[in-house]
Amino acid sequence: MACFASNVDRVQQIIDAAVALGRRVSFVGRSMVRNMGIARDLGYLRVADSDLIDISVAETMRPEQVVLITTGTQGEPMSALARMSRGEHRSITLTAGDLIVLSSSLIPGNEEAVYGVIDELSKIGARVVTNAQARVHVSGHAYAGELLFLYNGVRPRNVMPIHGTWRMLRANAALAARTGVPQESILLAENGVSVDLVAGKARIAGAVPVGKMFVDGLITGDVGEITLGERLILSSGFIAVTVVVRRDTGRAAAPRICTRAAFPKIPRRWSLRCARWKMSWICSPRRTSPTRSASPKRCAAPSASGWARPTAVSR
């Protein structure tokens, strides 16, 4: 079972069902283990010690004897479920026939990541059940009727809807207005907008800069055009050639070449072999000597720049 690590009530339901069927329970995922430990300490999660087992014990038991409660419902790449789907989890190995239940709803924007994990699970042969196939999840967010009930009960003097798209925020504000909250007491604010609450009245007081910030070494925010241009060049690939040359003889050692995303069209090992041969020839004593004005660096630079031209990489 995969669910949000913050949904203690859902985890309690899973535990109750597992215990009723004679299964033991194990938590998987750092946030799930941490949150459920806190919930148990505070008395919000009720489970007997005999029904709760460590992941190291769970991996030695038969599948029909245990229920794993894990994180990763939104396709987070480093979550426990995603690592299981890729066969990278250090303790759990999924096999054909395993049942994976996603007790969650799909958050807009996470579709590709979630479907990617589901596809990997299906490739293994696991059966994946979502709220599209069965009643395995109910949203923890309030519906319109519940918000109306809240506004009518609390009778707030100021309302500021948060968390959601602008369409959702405006719909929430309209519900508050329907219950009698004055329009001037309903605030809609973007990230970074500061709101003051003075004498029972909320008002927008200003804004602070938020959003993406570029960093270049010790410089933060004020990144110039040259730096951005360098980043753009590096995005197409990187090649570094290191050659050690004796000062007294001018002889060069075999070049060392380091690349990142530089050879998209031909096998990398053949590309590096050709590159090493080319650079060895460029820096050979036949082309350079201590008595000539042309050093290995001067010979290699123009030749290498002509050979290693930037290549557009399709993404």
VOPAGU-2260 file (C-alpha; in pm, 1 decimal, decimal comma):
REM VOPAGU-2260
SITE   aa  ch    i         X         Y         Z
SITE  MET   A    0       0,0       0,0       0,0
SITE  ALA   A    1     127,9     343,3     -95,3
SITE  CYS   A    2     -15,8     658,2      60,1
SITE  PHE   A    3      84,1    1001,0     187,1
SITE  ALA   A    4     308,6     984,0     492,7
SITE  SER   A    5     101,4    1262,4     650,7
SITE  ASN   A    6    -230,6    1074,6     628,7
SITE  VAL   A    7    -232,2     902,5     968,4
SITE  ASP   A    8    -600,3     807,4     946,9
SITE  ARG   A    9    -542,2     625,9     616,5
SITE  VAL   A   10    -246,4     438,0     761,7
SITE  GLN   A   11    -464,3     339,1    1058,8
SITE  GLN   A   12    -727,3     199,5     820,5
SITE  ILE   A   13    -463,5      -4,6     638,8
SITE  ILE   A   14    -325,8    -140,1     966,6
SITE  ASP   A   15    -673,3    -237,0    1091,1
SITE  ALA   A   16    -748,5    -422,6     766,2
SITE  ALA   A   17    -411,4    -597,9     768,4
SITE  VAL   A   18    -444,6    -714,2    1129,6
SITE  ALA   A   19    -798,4    -838,4    1063,7
SITE  LEU   A   20    -660,3   -1056,0     781,9
SITE  GLY   A   21    -377,9   -1191,2     994,7
SITE  ARG   A   22    -102,5    -990,5     828,0
SITE  ARG   A   23     179,0    -799,1     991,2
SITE  VAL   A   24     269,4    -443,8     892,2
SITE  SER   A   25     596,4    -276,1     801,1
SITE  PHE   A   26     659,7      89,7     719,0
SITE  VAL   A   27     882,7     165,7     419,7
SITE  GLY   A   28    1030,1     505,6     335,4
SITE  ARG   A   29    1208,0     753,1     560,2
SITE  SER   A   30     916,8     997,1     599,0
SITE  MET   A   31     666,9     715,2     657,7
SITE  VAL   A   32     881,2     558,2     930,6
SITE  ARG   A   33     942,6     897,2    1095,6
SITE  ASN   A   34     583,6    1021,8    1080,1
SITE  MET   A   35     427,0     698,7    1201,3
SITE  GLY   A   36     677,6     681,5    1486,5
SITE  ILE   A   37     571,6    1029,1    1598,3
SITE  ALA   A   38     202,6     940,9    1555,4
SITE  ARG   A   39     244,9     633,2    1776,2
SITE  ASP   A   40     428,9     830,2    2043,9
SITE  LEU   A   41     148,3    1089,7    2052,4
SITE  GLY   A   42    -125,5     827,1    2058,3
SITE  TYR   A   43    -273,1     907,3    1716,7
SITE  LEU   A   44    -172,9     571,5    1564,3
SITE  ARG   A   45    -278,5     252,7    1740,1
SITE  VAL   A   46     -91,1     -66,0    1654,8
SITE  ALA   A   47      38,9    -344,5    1876,7
SITE  ASP   A   48     412,2    -407,9    1883,2
SITE  SER   A   49     346,1    -767,3    1778,6
SITE  ASP   A   50     172,4    -649,7    1459,6
SITE  LEU   A   51     448,8    -409,8    1355,4
SITE  ILE   A   52     772,9    -546,8    1211,3
SITE  ASP   A   53    1095,1    -400,8    1075,7
SITE  ILE   A   54    1162,3    -403,7     702,7
SITE  SER   A   55    1447,9    -651,8     758,1
SITE  VAL   A   56    1197,1    -900,1     900,0
SITE  ALA   A   57     936,7    -830,3     632,6
SITE  GLU   A   58    1174,5    -923,8     351,4
SITE  THR   A   59    1210,7   -1275,2     497,2
SITE  MET   A   60     833,7   -1340,6     514,1
SITE  ARG   A   61     597,5   -1471,4     248,6
SITE  PRO   A   62     401,4   -1200,2      60,4
SITE  GLU   A   63      67,4   -1317,9     197,6
SITE  GLN   A   64     189,6   -1264,9     554,0
SITE  VAL   A   65     278,9    -897,8     538,0
SITE  VAL   A   66     154,7    -556,9     422,1
SITE  LEU   A   67     406,0    -287,4     334,8
SITE  ILE   A   68     294,8      73,7     380,6
SITE  THR   A   69     519,9     292,3     169,8
SITE  THR   A   70     570,8     639,8      29,4
SITE  GLY   A   71     592,9     738,8    -336,3
SITE  THR   A   72     236,4     794,1    -454,8
SITE  GLN   A   73     337,7    1096,6    -664,1
SITE  GLY   A   74     620,6     926,4    -851,2
SITE  GLU   A   75     900,3    1093,4    -655,5
SITE  PRO   A   76    1216,6     946,2    -813,0
SITE  MET   A   77    1393,0     869,7    -483,2
SITE  SER   A   78    1084,4     747,9    -297,3
SITE  ALA   A   79    1064,9     389,2    -172,3
SITE  LEU   A   80     801,8     285,6    -427,3
SITE  ALA   A   81     994,3     433,2    -721,5
SITE  ARG   A   82    1311,3     253,0    -613,9
SITE  MET   A   83    1116,5     -72,4    -581,6
SITE  SER   A   84     979,8     -26,6    -934,2
SITE  ARG   A   85    1336,4      10,7   -1067,6
SITE  GLY   A   86    1468,6    -282,1    -864,6
SITE  GLU   A   87    1694,6     -49,6    -665,3
SITE  HIS   A   88    1547,9     -86,5    -315,7
SITE  ARG   A   89    1801,5    -235,5     -76,4
SITE  SER   A   90    1548,9    -452,6     110,8
SITE  ILE   A   91    1238,5    -514,1    -100,9
SITE  THR   A   92    1231,9    -690,6    -437,5
SITE  LEU   A   93     897,8    -694,4    -616,4
SITE  THR   A   94     794,4    -996,2    -822,1
SITE  ALA   A   95     520,2   -1081,6   -1069,1
SITE  GLY   A   96     183,0   -1111,0    -899,3
SITE  ASP   A   97     249,4    -858,2    -623,0
SITE  LEU   A   98     -41,2    -621,7    -553,5
SITE  ILE   A   99      36,8    -248,8    -535,1
SITE  VAL   A  100    -243,0     -17,8    -417,5
SITE  LEU   A  101    -199,8     357,2    -465,3
SITE  SER   A  102    -423,8     513,7    -202,4
SITE  SER   A  103    -390,2     864,4    -340,4
SITE  SER   A  104    -513,7    1107,5    -600,1
SITE  LEU   A  105    -303,2    1235,3    -887,1
SITE  ILE   A  106    -169,8    1584,2    -816,6
SITE  PRO   A  107    -173,8    1797,2   -1135,7
SITE  GLY   A  108     174,7    1814,3   -1282,8
SITE  ASN   A  109     284,5    1473,3   -1153,3
SITE  GLU   A  110     115,6    1268,4   -1424,0
SITE  GLU   A  111     431,2    1170,5   -1612,5
SITE  ALA   A  112     619,6    1067,0   -1299,1
SITE  VAL   A  113     329,9     864,1   -1157,1
SITE  TYR   A  114     252,6     688,3   -1485,0
SITE  GLY   A  115     623,3     613,9   -1523,2
SITE  VAL   A  116     631,4     432,1   -1187,8
SITE  ILE   A  117     310,3     244,7   -1272,7
SITE  ASP   A  118     461,4     132,3   -1603,9
SITE  GLU   A  119     775,9       7,4   -1428,8
SITE  LEU   A  120     563,1    -185,2   -1178,3
SITE  SER   A  121     357,3    -333,1   -1461,2
SITE  LYS   A  122     676,7    -436,8   -1641,6
SITE  ILE   A  123     769,8    -643,7   -1335,5
SITE  GLY   A  124     429,2    -809,6   -1351,9
SITE  ALA   A  125     279,3    -645,8   -1045,2
SITE  ARG   A  126     -88,9    -557,1   -1036,9
SITE  VAL   A  127    -142,0    -185,6    -972,2
SITE  VAL   A  128    -472,7     -54,1    -835,4
SITE  THR   A  129    -548,3     319,7    -822,4
SITE  ASN   A  130    -853,9     520,8    -725,8
SITE  ALA   A  131    -957,4     503,3   -1091,8
SITE  GLN   A  132   -1022,6     128,2   -1056,5
SITE  ALA   A  133   -1139,9      99,3    -695,4
SITE  ARG   A  134   -1250,5     305,6    -398,1
SITE  VAL   A  135    -910,3     316,0    -232,5
SITE  HIS   A  136    -878,9     689,3    -168,7
SITE  VAL   A  137   -1078,3     992,5     -61,4
SITE  SER   A  138    -918,1    1335,8     -84,0
SITE  GLY   A  139    -811,8    1495,2     241,2
SITE  HIS   A  140    -892,7    1840,6     102,6
SITE  ALA   A  141   -1225,6    1997,9     192,0
SITE  TYR   A  142   -1501,1    2002,5     -68,0
SITE  ALA   A  143   -1719,4    2307,7    -134,7
SITE  GLY   A  144   -1992,2    2195,0     104,0
SITE  GLU   A  145   -1741,4    2138,7     382,1
SITE  LEU   A  146   -1588,3    2482,4     327,9
SITE  LEU   A  147   -1933,3    2642,1     345,1
SITE  PHE   A  148   -1999,4    2454,3     669,6
SITE  LEU   A  149   -1667,8    2582,1     808,1
SITE  TYR   A  150   -1727,2    2945,6     709,1
SITE  ASN   A  151   -2081,0    2942,1     849,5
SITE  GLY   A  152   -1958,5    2791,2    1175,4
SITE  VAL   A  153   -1649,0    3005,1    1228,9
SITE  ARG   A  154   -1782,0    3333,3    1085,2
SITE  PRO   A  155   -1435,2    3475,4    1008,2
SITE  ARG   A  156   -1376,2    3850,1     977,9
SITE  ASN   A  157   -1095,4    3794,0     724,4
SITE  VAL   A  158   -1038,7    3514,3     473,8
SITE  MET   A  159    -725,1    3435,2     274,3
SITE  PRO   A  160    -748,8    3118,1      63,0
SITE  ILE   A  161    -414,2    2942,3      20,4
SITE  HIS   A  162    -278,0    2627,2    -147,5
SITE  GLY   A  163    -408,9    2570,5    -496,8
SITE  THR   A  164    -429,8    2719,2    -842,9
SITE  TRP   A  165    -580,2    3063,2    -900,8
SITE  ARG   A  166    -899,5    2895,8   -1020,5
SITE  MET   A  167    -926,0    2713,9    -687,9
SITE  LEU   A  168    -838,6    3022,0    -483,3
SITE  ARG   A  169   -1109,2    3230,0    -650,3
SITE  ALA   A  170   -1365,8    2952,5    -604,6
SITE  ASN   A  171   -1275,7    2937,5    -235,4
SITE  ALA   A  172   -1308,4    3315,9    -206,5
SITE  ALA   A  173   -1652,3    3301,2    -370,1
SITE  LEU   A  174   -1766,1    3048,8    -108,4
SITE  ALA   A  175   -1653,2    3282,2     170,6
SITE  ALA   A  176   -1844,0    3570,5      11,0
SITE  ARG   A  177   -2160,2    3355,5      -3,4
SITE  THR   A  178   -2149,3    3319,8     375,6
SITE  GLY   A  179   -2138,3    3696,1     430,7
SITE  VAL   A  180   -1766,6    3774,3     448,2
SITE  PRO   A  181   -1720,9    4127,6     302,9
SITE  GLN   A  182   -1538,9    4133,7     -29,7
SITE  GLU   A  183   -1278,3    4376,7     106,1
SITE  SER   A  184   -1196,3    4125,1     381,0
SITE  ILE   A  185   -1115,2    3846,5     134,5
SITE  LEU   A  186    -750,3    3851,7      26,7
SITE  LEU   A  187    -598,6    3675,4    -272,7
SITE  ALA   A  188    -220,7    3695,5    -277,2
SITE  GLU   A  189      63,7    3549,1    -479,7
SITE  ASN   A  190     378,5    3397,6    -334,1
SITE  GLY   A  191     593,2    3671,4    -185,1
SITE  VAL   A  192     307,0    3907,6     -99,8
SITE  SER   A  193     316,2    4015,4     265,6
SITE  VAL   A  194      -8,0    4056,6     458,6
SITE  ASP   A  195     -50,3    4257,3     778,3
SITE  LEU   A  196    -318,2    4190,7    1037,2
SITE  VAL   A  197    -380,7    4510,3    1235,5
SITE  ALA   A  198    -675,6    4574,6    1468,0
SITE  GLY   A  199    -862,7    4276,5    1328,7
SITE  LYS   A  200    -824,8    4390,4     967,7
SITE  ALA   A  201    -609,5    4209,9     710,7
SITE  ARG   A  202    -443,9    4407,9     433,1
SITE  ILE   A  203    -173,0    4361,8     172,0
SITE  ALA   A  204     136,0    4548,5     292,9
SITE  GLY   A  205     389,5    4482,5      19,4
SITE  ALA   A  206     591,7    4206,8    -140,5
SITE  VAL   A  207     930,9    4040,9    -122,8
SITE  PRO   A  208    1116,1    3885,4    -418,9
SITE  VAL   A  209    1062,3    3510,0    -457,3
SITE  GLY   A  210    1111,6    3257,3    -733,8
SITE  LYS   A  211    1409,9    3116,0    -919,6
SITE  MET   A  212    1749,3    3256,2    -830,3
SITE  PHE   A  213    2067,7    3202,2   -1031,4
SITE  VAL   A  214    2390,4    3127,4    -844,7
SITE  ASP   A  215    2743,7    3163,0    -981,9
SITE  GLY   A  216    3005,4    3079,5    -720,6
SITE  LEU   A  217    2965,6    3334,6    -442,6
SITE  ILE   A  218    2740,3    3556,4    -654,6
SITE  THR   A  219    2367,9    3509,8    -594,1
SITE  GLY   A  220    2092,7    3660,7    -804,3
SITE  ASP   A  221    2291,9    3912,0   -1009,3
SITE  VAL   A  222    2421,3    3674,4   -1277,6
SITE  GLY   A  223    2531,0    3842,1   -1599,0
SITE  GLU   A  224    2481,8    3753,4   -1962,9
SITE  ILE   A  225    2830,8    3602,9   -1994,5
SITE  THR   A  226    2765,7    3348,5   -1719,6
SITE  LEU   A  227    2429,9    3249,7   -1867,0
SITE  GLY   A  228    2598,4    3209,1   -2205,5
SITE  GLU   A  229    2857,3    2978,3   -2050,5
SITE  ARG   A  230    2583,2    2768,0   -1891,8
SITE  LEU   A  231    2409,8    2742,5   -2229,6
SITE  ILE   A  232    2730,4    2620,5   -2395,9
SITE  LEU   A  233    2788,2    2361,8   -2122,7
SITE  SER   A  234    2433,5    2230,8   -2168,1
SITE  SER   A  235    2535,2    2091,8   -2509,6
SITE  GLY   A  236    2815,0    1880,5   -2364,2
SITE  PHE   A  237    3159,3    1912,2   -2212,2
SITE  ILE   A  238    3503,3    1787,9   -2319,7
SITE  ALA   A  239    3819,2    1839,2   -2111,8
SITE  VAL   A  240    4160,0    1728,0   -2242,2
SITE  THR   A  241    4452,4    1709,3   -1998,2
SITE  VAL   A  242    4806,7    1668,6   -2133,1
SITE  VAL   A  243    5121,3    1663,1   -1916,3
SITE  VAL   A  244    5428,2    1803,3   -2099,3
SITE  ARG   A  245    5791,3    1783,3   -1981,9
SITE  ARG   A  246    5939,7    2130,2   -1969,8
SITE  ASP   A  247    6292,4    2017,8   -2065,7
SITE  THR   A  248    6211,5    1787,9   -2359,4
SITE  GLY   A  249    5869,7    1901,3   -2470,2
SITE  ARG   A  250    5746,4    1542,1   -2473,6
SITE  ALA   A  251    5381,6    1495,8   -2386,2
SITE  ALA   A  252    5226,8    1210,3   -2190,4
SITE  ALA   A  253    4921,6    1028,9   -2318,9
SITE  PRO   A  254    4625,3    1267,4   -2304,1
SITE  ARG   A  255    4340,1    1215,4   -2059,5
SITE  ILE   A  256    3995,4    1304,9   -2188,7
SITE  CYS   A  257    3685,5    1364,4   -1977,9
SITE  THR   A  258    3347,2    1408,6   -2144,9
SITE  ARG   A  259    2988,7    1468,9   -2042,0
SITE  ALA   A  260    2704,8    1437,6   -2297,5
SITE  ALA   A  261    2940,6    1510,7   -2586,1
SITE  PHE   A  262    2897,6    1212,7   -2822,0
SITE  PRO   A  263    2526,6    1152,8   -2886,5
SITE  LYS   A  264    2548,1     990,4   -3231,3
SITE  ILE   A  265    2828,4     730,0   -3208,2
SITE  PRO   A  266    2936,0     487,2   -2933,4
SITE  ARG   A  267    3121,7     673,0   -2659,5
SITE  ARG   A  268    3411,0     425,4   -2632,4
SITE  TRP   A  269    3493,6     462,8   -3003,8
SITE  SER   A  270    3466,9     839,8   -2981,5
SITE  LEU   A  271    3710,1     856,2   -2689,7
SITE  ARG   A  272    3951,9     618,8   -2863,4
SITE  CYS   A  273    3957,4     840,0   -3172,6
SITE  ALA   A  274    3991,2    1151,1   -2957,1
SITE  ARG   A  275    4290,8    1011,3   -2767,9
SITE  TRP   A  276    4462,0     912,1   -3093,2
SITE  LYS   A  277    4398,7    1257,1   -3241,1
SITE  MET   A  278    4532,8    1442,2   -2937,5
SITE  SER   A  279    4834,6    1209,6   -2910,4
SITE  TRP   A  280    4920,1    1285,9   -3272,4
SITE  ILE   A  281    4873,6    1660,0   -3219,9
SITE  CYS   A  282    5107,6    1659,7   -2918,8
SITE  SER   A  283    5365,7    1419,5   -3065,5
SITE  PRO   A  284    5735,4    1527,5   -3080,0
SITE  ARG   A  285    5719,3    1525,2   -3460,3
SITE  ARG   A  286    5480,7    1820,3   -3445,2
SITE  THR   A  287    5624,7    1996,6   -3140,4
SITE  SER   A  288    5971,9    2033,8   -2995,8
SITE  PRO   A  289    6132,9    2258,0   -2732,4
SITE  THR   A  290    6325,2    2440,7   -3005,8
SITE  ARG   A  291    6014,6    2537,3   -3198,3
SITE  SER   A  292    5800,4    2833,4   -3109,0
SITE  ALA   A  293    5480,3    2626,7   -3133,6
SITE  SER   A  294    5412,9    2456,0   -2800,5
SITE  PRO   A  295    5181,8    2151,4   -2761,2
SITE  LYS   A  296    4920,5    2385,0   -2616,8
SITE  ARG   A  297    4931,5    2614,4   -2920,2
SITE  CYS   A  298    4911,4    2320,1   -3160,2
SITE  ALA   A  299    4639,2    2135,3   -2972,8
SITE  ALA   A  300    4401,5    2423,6   -2908,4
SITE  PRO   A  301    4304,2    2509,8   -3268,7
SITE  SER   A  302    4300,5    2145,5   -3378,7
SITE  ALA   A  303    4084,4    2035,5   -3088,5
SITE  SER   A  304    3843,0    2324,7   -3132,1
SITE  GLY   A  305    3793,0    2229,0   -3494,7
SITE  TRP   A  306    3747,6    1861,1   -3415,0
SITE  ALA   A  307    3515,4    1890,0   -3111,9
SITE  ARG   A  308    3238,7    2110,3   -3241,0
SITE  PRO   A  309    2918,6    2157,7   -3037,2
SITE  THR   A  310    2648,3    1910,4   -3128,8
SITE  ALA   A  311    2280,4    1977,6   -3080,7
SITE  VAL   A  312    2121,9    1710,6   -2865,0
SITE  SER   A  313    1753,8    1634,4   -2913,8
SITE  ARG   A  314    1555,8    1607,3   -2592,9
